[in-house]
Amino acid sequence: MDFVIDAVDRQRLEHARELGATEVRPVGLEADRLSRPIPVDHPYFVRCLARGEGRTRWAGPGAEGKKGPRSERSTVTNLLIAEEYAYWDRGVGVANPGPGLPEMNVLALGTQEQKERFLGPFLAPDRPRWASFAMTEPGGGSDAAAIRTAARKDGNQYVLNGAKCFIGNASRADFILVQATLDRSKGRAAQRAFFVAQGTPGLGPFKIEKKMGLRAYESTSFSLEECRVPAENLLGGETRRDEREGFKGAMRTFNAGRPGIAANAVGIGRAALDESLAFAREHKLLGDVRVRDRIEHMARKLRVARLLCLKAGWLADQERPNIVEASMCKAQAATIAQDAAAFGMELLGTVGARGDHLIEKLYRDAKAMDIVEGTGQIQRLIMARSLVDFPRDKKE
Ligand SMILES: Cc1cc2nc3c(=O)[nH]c(=O)nc-3n(C[C@H](O)[C@H](O)[C@H](O)COP(=O)(O)OP(=O)(O)OC[C@H]3O[C@@H](n4cnc5c(N)ncnc54)[C@H](O)[C@@H]3O)c2cc1C
């Protein structure tokens, strides 16, 4: 395995560090203290666009196989940058404009016309633009095969009915890729994804959730009531060969995302450890062997999590299966991030408990890393199944 990155990517990492200190941390703290997502018209987003952020990886019409405006990097580099960004503020990373979570699914399964219609505006965005991926429902998010949002065909339209919750950037998104079922009795095989453009009658109202952490971006609940979309908005079109692609596409999004979430968690954990170390140094606590022992423990576990994460990324770069590693690094990193933040809270005592120290924010932010894109329990289920070769469809 080789995790070495070249000079260009090292420079990108350095740039992420500078940006993190000067832009990302301050805007993240502002959103956290105000307890509301960064507003759509915040100058921070205008600066993101001016820096060339918020664009798609898609190369554009007639340019298949060429590089898109957001240049490709190795997964290993992406993970290192994801870690660095989250060190400064993980919520801001998700708030940033761009085609976000659904992009990979659209690139993998979307028709040429769908890429043009939905990713086209992200080639050279005239304003900050977002996209959103909606799977989770009020009835539960872990069992993705059991979603209830229904889609029925009516002439040359699909009609969607259901409710989604905790969906990132939904109210500001140009489009939401909504996971729905054509027939609940058929389980995964009947799942499909639909592009729902903002403003479609029957979409909404939107309610921004109150969140304990990661407050810089909006997590939103909304309903779909007799919400009609053209048949061309079925991801991949109606002539897709594999009818299970709808479910597999959503799972692909999660599998690819897990090492990124793990990298984010390592970043949060590192920030918590740095805050603890700075406090211990300032208050002359490093002479206490118990404090040194805990610091060593956190640093070692964070290193393990980062290496697991990079291995999952390296396998992805080799186009080799990484499902166990992706779950393993997420389960490990989310746990150690929470431990590192909890240690900081213990060490800082009343200073942390007052609620205005960064360590307290990191403590709240870290918890979400164990929930998003599959909870710790679900990661352990996936690993245990894969390790003993237990078929997914067999009843436990
Ligand atoms: C900050 C944040 C952002 C999010 N962003 C998005 C988004 O953009 N799009 C989106 O679709 N969703 C999003 N989610 C939702 C997230 O994916 C779900 O919260 C997650 O999948 C868990 O679902 P749930 O909360 O409904 O918990 P449930 O599925 O109800 O589970 C409750 C508890 O039971 C445990 N559990 C469930 N099943 C099992 C089992 N079989 N064995 C053992 N334990 C089990 C779970 O681990 C959990 O602890 C977001 C969530 C958060 C907190």
The ligand as a Tripos MOL2 file, in Angstrom:
@<TRIPOS>MOLECULE
LIG
   53    58     1     0     0
SMALL
NO_CHARGES

@<TRIPOS>ATOM
      1 C1        -26.6940   15.2750   11.0060 C.3       1 LIG1
      2 C2        -27.4260   14.2710   10.1710 C.ar      1 LIG1
      3 C3        -27.4680   14.4020    8.7800 C.ar      1 LIG1
      4 C4        -28.1560   13.4760    7.9690 C.ar      1 LIG1
      5 N1        -28.2050   13.6700    6.6070 N.ar      1 LIG1
      6 C5        -28.9590   12.8100    5.8510 C.ar      1 LIG1
      7 C6        -29.1390   13.0420    4.4330 C.ar      1 LIG1
      8 O1        -28.6090   14.0120    3.8560 O.2       1 LIG1
      9 N2        -29.9060   12.1680    3.7160 N.ar      1 LIG1
     10 C7        -30.5140   11.0980    4.3050 C.ar      1 LIG1
     11 O2        -31.1990   10.3410    3.6080 O.2       1 LIG1
     12 N3        -30.3830   10.8680    5.6530 N.ar      1 LIG1
     13 C8        -29.6280   11.7030    6.4360 C.ar      1 LIG1
     14 N4        -29.4970   11.4970    7.7890 N.ar      1 LIG1
     15 C9        -30.2050   10.3760    8.4070 C.3       1 LIG1
     16 C10       -29.2960    9.2490    8.8120 C.3       1 LIG1
     17 O3        -28.8380    8.5560    7.6510 O.3       1 LIG1
     18 C11       -30.0870    8.3490    9.7620 C.3       1 LIG1
     19 O4        -30.2570    9.0850   10.9660 O.3       1 LIG1
     20 C12       -29.3930    7.0360   10.0480 C.3       1 LIG1
     21 O5        -29.4050    6.2230    8.9060 O.3       1 LIG1
     22 C13       -30.0900    6.2760   11.1940 C.3       1 LIG1
     23 O6        -31.4580    6.2210   10.9950 O.3       1 LIG1
     24 P1        -32.4660    6.6500   12.1840 P.3       1 LIG1
     25 O7        -31.9360    7.8840   12.8010 O.co2     1 LIG1
     26 O8        -33.8190    6.6660   11.6230 O.co2     1 LIG1
     27 O9        -32.3210    5.5180   13.2740 O.3       1 LIG1
     28 P2        -33.0890    4.1070   13.3210 P.3       1 LIG1
     29 O10       -32.8920    3.3990   12.0290 O.co2     1 LIG1
     30 O11       -34.4640    4.3290   13.7980 O.co2     1 LIG1
     31 O12       -32.2470    3.3790   14.4480 O.3       1 LIG1
     32 C14       -32.3310    3.7580   15.8260 C.3       1 LIG1
     33 C15       -31.2300    3.0440   16.5860 C.3       1 LIG1
     34 O13       -31.3640    1.6270   16.4350 O.3       1 LIG1
     35 C16       -30.1750    1.0520   15.9150 C.3       1 LIG1
     36 N5        -30.5200   -0.0380   14.9920 N.ar      1 LIG1
     37 C17       -31.3730    0.0360   13.9440 C.ar      1 LIG1
     38 N6        -31.4330   -1.1680   13.3010 N.ar      1 LIG1
     39 C18       -30.5930   -2.0000   13.9700 C.ar      1 LIG1
     40 C19       -30.2080   -3.3700   13.8020 C.ar      1 LIG1
     41 N7        -30.6970   -4.1040   12.8010 N.pl3     1 LIG1
     42 N8        -29.3150   -3.8930   14.6690 N.ar      1 LIG1
     43 C20       -28.7990   -3.1510   15.6870 C.ar      1 LIG1
     44 N9        -29.1140   -1.8350   15.8940 N.ar      1 LIG1
     45 C21       -30.0000   -1.2790   15.0700 C.ar      1 LIG1
     46 C22       -29.4770    2.1850   15.1890 C.3       1 LIG1
     47 O14       -28.0810    1.9750   15.1340 O.3       1 LIG1
     48 C23       -29.8290    3.3870   16.0600 C.3       1 LIG1
     49 O15       -28.9520    3.4660   17.1320 O.3       1 LIG1
     50 C24       -28.8150   12.3880    8.5970 C.ar      1 LIG1
     51 C25       -28.7530   12.2400    9.9960 C.ar      1 LIG1
     52 C26       -28.0890   13.1670   10.7780 C.ar      1 LIG1
     53 C27       -28.0560   12.9770   12.2820 C.3       1 LIG1
@<TRIPOS>BOND
     1     1     2 1
     2     2     3 ar
     3     2    52 ar
     4     3     4 ar
     5     4     5 ar
     6     4    50 ar
     7     5     6 ar
     8     6     7 ar
     9     6    13 1
    10     7     8 2
    11     7     9 ar
    12     9    10 ar
    13    10    11 2
    14    10    12 ar
    15    12    13 ar
    16    13    14 ar
    17    14    15 1
    18    14    50 ar
    19    15    16 1
    20    16    17 1
    21    16    18 1
    22    18    19 1
    23    18    20 1
    24    20    21 1
    25    20    22 1
    26    22    23 1
    27    23    24 1
    28    24    25 2
    29    24    26 1
    30    24    27 1
    31    27    28 1
    32    28    29 2
    33    28    30 1
    34    28    31 1
    35    31    32 1
    36    32    33 1
    37    33    34 1
    38    33    48 1
    39    34    35 1
    40    35    36 1
    41    35    46 1
    42    36    37 ar
    43    36    45 ar
    44    37    38 ar
    45    38    39 ar
    46    39    40 ar
    47    39    45 ar
    48    40    41 1
    49    40    42 ar
    50    42    43 ar
    51    43    44 ar
    52    44    45 ar
    53    46    47 1
    54    46    48 1
    55    48    49 1
    56    50    51 ar
    57    51    52 ar
    58    52    53 1
@<TRIPOS>SUBSTRUCTURE
     1 LIG1         1 GROUP 0 **** ****
